[in-house]
Amino acid sequence: MLSSSNMRRSACLIFNPVAGQGDPEQDLARIQELLEPEFDLDIRLTSPDVGADVLAKEAVERGAEMIIASGGDGTLSTAAAALIGTGIPCGIISRGTANAFANAMDIPDTIDAACETILNGKTQVVDAAMCNGMPMVLLMGIGFEAEVVEKADRQAKNRFGILAYVLAGLQQLREMNRFTAEIETEEKIVQVEAAAITIANAAPPTSILAQGPAGLDVADGLLDITIVAPTTKASAIAASVHLLQTALNSNPVERDDIGYLRARKIRVTADPAQKVVVDGELFGETPIEIECIPGGLTLLVPAVEEEIPAEKLDGLPGLVIIEKDEPALETAE
């Protein structure tokens, strides 16, 4: 007879003990409480010397059936990126400041709901990308966004949370450095003066500079390029507000100083060279080459079936509902 431990599924849990603003010991205990009845968890903690990418690669080499990553966006993105092309499912438990990864992939960002998704969700194959030979899951920012990430330092993020990004963004808007860019795709070359260029595989609505086309599709085999090119500080603020509104409404932008296009392969050069941020971390400088990897990543997502309500009567003026004893109307002969 099989023991109960042999009947459980196995998974490697990669846990960042310094992520977020909660109590990491309590968080880990709660995750174990929820998952260990069904999973044989191999728990590995990240450290300043050993990142989530290293732990994920080691788990793959050990033959892990599933990887579960718990931490902030850096932990989640690097763990997921290490699984590109492996077909190994990745579960996500967000405990960070922004939770951009979970929001972009429509994964719950509370521990209980995320664990429920891992226990009873479904697998979904989504795209990934390679940027200068390095894996990317969400998005890459050139110019403005990279400067914002650099200014929103770790201490400020721990103290102010998402507000740190907003404050850094407002600071950067005052400077608003423009640059000349050349964007080359398989079909065309676009030359433009810009303040920011974002290339996204997936992005939450809060990543407003990635929202030119709106409604980013994480499984279309294409990357979405948004070009933000305001000419004044006032128009930069107006463009940012417009991008946020269109992101929340899932509508494409309609401003002359915002452009967008889609492509599978992209090369970007800039004069002067611009800082680049990939999945929320500083990456280097332009030039960059980025290519979509269709179906490169397998994620665990909620198994939610679309519910079509049977009726909706509440709120109608003068509404009276009389319940009948008979189960159905008589059919006229």
Secondary structure by P-SEA (a helix, b strand, c coil): cccccccbbbbbbbcccccccccaaaaaaaaaaacccccccbbbbbcccccaaaaaaaaaaacccbbbbbccaaaaaaaaaaaccccbbbbbbbccccaaaaaaacccccaaaaaaaaabbbbbbbbbbccccccccccccccaaaaaaaaccaaaaaaccaaaaaaaaaaaaaabbbbbbbbbcccbbbbbbccbbbbbcccccccccccccccccccccbbbbbbbbbccaaaaaaaaaaaaaaaaacccccccccccccccbbbbbcccbbbbbccccccccccbbbbbbcccbbbbcccccbbbbccccccccbbbbbbbccccccccc
